[in-house]
Amino acid sequence: MDISIGSNQLRNTNGIFVAQDQDLIKVEQKAEDGSILLSMALYNPAGSQVAKLERNEWSSNDQDRFELRAEPASVTVIDNTLKGVVFLVKRNEENGVQVPQAKFYLPGGTVSEVTAEHWHVGNKMELKDADLDLQGGAIEIQ
């Protein structure tokens, strides 16, 4: 699956985002209609897991902190406490998806933020205008 993240093109991924040796996010498309399925472990700024989404269904979501808006062509997770978009993924015209906006926390509390211009993770990683072939592998967040 090709995934556009901000201004970055990540080609031939398996749709999985890995952080600290854990599968953090998985983006899938249904074979029959191309609709998007999102699985994601959600953390707070202190780095504690506070919710878990599995294929567009909440398996845990303490105090309904997060809201899911799922349509066939897009999935958006919203943080009702911090009042912002956690993760937005949309089907694109080609055979893949795009993540134009995101702001989520990793285990340990590091923030990962995607804007139209870049993808920034804490003070360690910033990708801007990258074009990478991951040869069927996962997207590693460091």
C-alpha positions in Angstrom: 0.0 0.0 0.0 1.2 3.5 -0.9 0.8 6.0 1.9 1.2 9.8 1.5 2.0 11.3 4.9 2.1 15.1 4.8 4.4 15.9 1.9 6.1 12.4 2.0 5.4 9.5 -0.3 5.9 6.1 1.3 5.5 3.4 -1.3 5.0 -0.4 -1.0 4.3 -0.4 2.8 2.3 -3.0 4.7 0.2 -0.3 6.2 1.6 -0.7 9.7 3.2 2.1 11.7 5.7 0.7 14.3 7.0 2.6 17.4 9.2 1.1 20.1 8.8 -2.4 18.6 5.0 -2.1 18.9 2.4 -2.0 16.1 0.9 1.4 16.8 -1.3 2.0 13.8 -2.6 -0.2 11.0 -4.3 1.1 7.9 -6.2 -1.3 5.7 -8.5 -1.1 2.7 -11.3 -3.6 2.2 -10.8 -5.6 -0.9 -14.4 -5.5 -1.9 -15.0 -1.7 -1.9 -11.7 0.0 -0.9 -13.2 1.5 2.3 -10.6 2.3 5.0 -10.2 0.4 8.2 -8.1 1.9 11.0 -6.6 0.2 14.0 -4.7 2.3 16.5 -3.4 2.3 20.1 -3.9 5.8 21.5 -1.7 7.3 24.2 -1.9 10.5 26.3 0.9 13.0 26.7 2.2 11.1 29.7 2.7 8.0 27.4 0.0 5.8 29.0 -2.4 4.0 26.6 -5.9 5.4 27.0 -7.8 3.8 24.1 -7.6 1.2 21.4 -9.3 1.1 18.0 -9.5 -2.1 16.1 -10.8 -2.0 12.5 -13.0 1.1 13.1 -14.4 -0.4 16.4 -13.4 0.8 19.9 -12.1 -2.1 22.0 -11.4 0.5 24.8 -12.0 4.2 25.0 -12.1 5.4 28.6 -14.8 8.1 29.3 -15.4 8.3 25.5 -12.4 10.6 25.2 -12.0 9.9 21.5 -14.6 10.1 18.7 -14.5 8.1 15.5 -15.9 9.4 12.2 -15.8 6.6 9.7 -16.9 6.9 6.1 -16.0 4.6 3.2 -13.4 7.1 1.8 -12.0 8.4 5.1 -11.5 7.8 8.8 -11.0 10.5 11.4 -10.1 10.1 15.1 -10.8 13.2 17.3 -9.6 13.8 20.8 -12.5 15.4 22.7 -10.3 16.3 25.6 -7.5 18.1 23.7 -9.9 19.3 21.1 -8.1 18.2 18.0 -7.7 15.7 15.1 -5.6 12.7 16.3 -5.4 10.9 12.9 -7.1 11.5 9.5 -6.6 9.0 6.7 -8.3 9.3 3.3 -8.4 7.2 0.2 -6.6 8.9 -2.6 -7.1 8.8 -6.4 -4.4 6.3 -7.0 -4.1 2.9 -5.2 -3.3 4.1 -1.7 -4.2 6.4 1.1 -3.1 9.8 2.4 -2.6 11.1 6.0 -2.9 14.9 5.6 -3.3 15.6 9.3 -2.4 13.9 12.5 -1.2 14.6 16.1 -0.8 11.6 18.3 1.3 10.5 21.2 3.7 7.5 21.2 4.3 5.2 24.1 6.5 7.3 26.4 4.7 10.5 25.5 6.6 11.7 22.4 4.3 13.6 20.1 4.0 12.8 16.4 2.6 15.5 14.2 1.7 15.5 10.5 0.9 18.7 8.5 0.7 19.3 4.8 4.4 20.3 4.8 6.1 17.7 7.0 5.9 14.8 9.5 7.6 15.6 12.8 8.2 13.1 15.7 9.5 14.7 18.9 12.9 16.3 18.3 14.4 13.2 16.7 12.7 12.8 13.3 11.4 15.1 10.6 10.5 14.0 7.1 9.7 16.6 4.4 9.2 15.7 0.7 10.7 12.2 1.2 9.9 9.5 -1.4 10.7 6.1 0.0 10.1 2.5 -1.2 9.6 0.4 1.9 9.5 -2.9 -0.1 6.5 -4.3 1.8 7.8 -3.3 5.2 6.4 -1.3 8.1 6.7 2.4 8.7 9.0 2.9 11.6 8.4 5.9 13.9 11.6 6.8 15.8 
